[in-house]
Amino acid sequence: MRKLENSELERKSIETFKKSTKTPLILVLDDIRSLHNIGSVFRTADAFLIEKIYLCGITATPPNKEIHKTALGATDTVAWEHYDRVLEVIEKLNKENVITLAIEQVEHAVFLQNFEVEKDKKYALVFGNEVHGVSQEAVGLCTGCIEIPQLGTKHSLNISVSAGIVVWDLFKQFQY
């Protein structure tokens, strides 16, 4: 087994990335405090050809040196937009027939391993603040909720880890 060289990875150029067919996923980040979390989500979105990221509330926006440290240029490839209020974004996406899903621990949430995408639909995944999660108002506007099962003592994951887990799971379903 031999580790691949960077030249063997067939990386897309920024132009090719922007022209590529995207995975029908949109990420909505609400009141994310950590610039490193924001950058990590951008990098995940780039890796899986995510359509767009909405940055809401206090979530910082590019260009930003701290976001760039973890995004490693993904802010140049992934489309993004900032809104002051996450509720506006969810209402907008609902009107566009996008299935909006809060990633949160709520009554009647569907566990991630039981969630099945409909390949002809587009989904928006709403991730909330590192301390408070997705607000009750935002949960109430969403089409549904997905919960990542957790068996330890903490019952919470870092937002960038949560995004990576959920995006990977749904991406696989769209691919196969």
JOMO-V383849 format. One record per residue. N is the residue number from 0. OMEGA is omega in whole degrees, -180 to 180 (* if undefined). D_LAST is the distance of its C-alpha to the last C-alpha in whole Angstrom. Layout:
N | OMEGA | D_LAST
N | OMEGA | D_LAST
This chain:
0 | -178 | 27
1 | 176 | 27
2 | -179 | 26
3 | 174 | 25
4 | 178 | 28
5 | -179 | 27
6 | -179 | 27
7 | -173 | 25
8 | 178 | 22
9 | 180 | 22
10 | 178 | 22
11 | 170 | 22
12 | 178 | 25
13 | -180 | 26
14 | 179 | 26
15 | 178 | 23
16 | -176 | 21
17 | 179 | 23
18 | -176 | 22
19 | 173 | 18
20 | -175 | 16
21 | 170 | 15
22 | -175 | 12
23 | 177 | 14
24 | 175 | 15
25 | 178 | 19
26 | 179 | 21
27 | 180 | 25
28 | -177 | 27
29 | 175 | 30
30 | 178 | 33
31 | -175 | 32
32 | -173 | 35
33 | 178 | 33
34 | 177 | 33
35 | 175 | 31
36 | 180 | 29
37 | 179 | 28
38 | 179 | 28
39 | 179 | 25
40 | 176 | 23
41 | -178 | 24
42 | 176 | 23
43 | -180 | 19
44 | 177 | 19
45 | -176 | 19
46 | -175 | 17
47 | 176 | 14
48 | 179 | 15
49 | -174 | 17
50 | -173 | 18
51 | 172 | 22
52 | 171 | 24
53 | 178 | 27
54 | -172 | 29
55 | 175 | 32
56 | -177 | 35
57 | 179 | 36
58 | -179 | 33
59 | -179 | 34
60 | 172 | 33
61 | -7 | 33
62 | -180 | 35
63 | -176 | 36
64 | -178 | 37
65 | 175 | 36
66 | -177 | 32
67 | -179 | 32
68 | -179 | 33
69 | -180 | 29
70 | 179 | 27
71 | 177 | 29
72 | -178 | 28
73 | 176 | 25
74 | 177 | 28
75 | -177 | 28
76 | -175 | 25
77 | 177 | 23
78 | 179 | 25
79 | 179 | 27
80 | 179 | 30
81 | 173 | 32
82 | 177 | 33
83 | -175 | 36
84 | 179 | 35
85 | -179 | 31
86 | 177 | 33
87 | -179 | 33
88 | -179 | 29
89 | 178 | 28
90 | 179 | 30
91 | -178 | 29
92 | 177 | 25
93 | 179 | 26
94 | 179 | 28
95 | -180 | 25
96 | 173 | 23
97 | 177 | 21
98 | -177 | 20
99 | -176 | 22
100 | 173 | 21
101 | 174 | 24
102 | -169 | 23
103 | 176 | 26
104 | -178 | 27
105 | 174 | 29
106 | 175 | 30
107 | 174 | 27
108 | 175 | 24
109 | 176 | 21
110 | -175 | 20
111 | -177 | 17
112 | 179 | 15
113 | -178 | 16
114 | 178 | 15
115 | 178 | 12
116 | 168 | 11
117 | -170 | 12
118 | 178 | 10
119 | -179 | 13
120 | 174 | 15
121 | -175 | 16
122 | 171 | 17
123 | -180 | 20
124 | -176 | 20
125 | 179 | 24
126 | -176 | 25
127 | -179 | 29
128 | -177 | 32
129 | -178 | 32
130 | -172 | 35
131 | -180 | 35
132 | 178 | 31
133 | -178 | 30
134 | 178 | 33
135 | 179 | 34
136 | 179 | 34
137 | 177 | 31
138 | -178 | 29
139 | 179 | 31
140 | -176 | 30
141 | 177 | 26
142 | -178 | 24
143 | -179 | 23
144 | 174 | 23
145 | 176 | 20
146 | 173 | 22
147 | -179 | 21
148 | -180 | 23
149 | -172 | 26
150 | -177 | 28
151 | -177 | 31
152 | -172 | 34
153 | -180 | 33
154 | 171 | 30
155 | 178 | 29
156 | 173 | 27
157 | -176 | 28
158 | 180 | 26
159 | 175 | 24
160 | 178 | 23
161 | 180 | 22
162 | 180 | 20
163 | -179 | 18
164 | -176 | 17
165 | 180 | 16
166 | -180 | 14
167 | -178 | 12
168 | -179 | 11
169 | 177 | 10
170 | 178 | 9
171 | -179 | 6
172 | 178 | 6
173 | -177 | 6
174 | -171 | 4
175 | * | 0
